[in-house]
């Protein structure tokens, strides 16, 4: 019965051990993707983090913000 509850945990661990342990370590250490040095390391790797929740925008600023349009 207890082993049935651990089955998904063990399956994820064996399927992707590096990603799983990295996520587990970052969760335990409470690392945020929007804080340095994690943010600068991700930018050097060319990875764009999703979310973040601290108000930082990771998108492109090519458009310069909101634009008005007219509809006929």
C-alpha positions, 0 to 999 in steps of 0.5 A, spaced: 500 500 500 505 504 501 509 502 495 503 504 491 504 511 493 511 511 491 511 508 484 510 515 481 516 518 485 520 512 483 518 512 475 520 519 475 527 518 478 529 512 474 526 516 467 530 522 468 534 522 474 539 528 472 532 533 471 529 530 477 534 531 482 536 538 479 529 540 481 529 536 487 535 540 489 532 547 487 526 546 491 529 544 497 534 550 497 528 554 495 532 557 488 528 562 484 529 562 476 529 569 477 535 570 482 542 571 481 546 566 480 541 562 477 538 567 472 545 569 469 547 562 469 540 560 465 542 566 460 549 564 459 546 557 457 541 560 452 535 558 456 529 562 457 525 560 464 518 560 464 514 564 469 518 566 475 512 570 478 517 576 481 515 581 475 521 580 471 519 579 463 523 574 459 520 576 452 522 580 447 522 588 447 522 589 440 515 592 440 516 597 445 510 595 449 502 596 448 500 598 441 494 601 439 490 599 433 484 601 429 479 596 427 474 599 421 
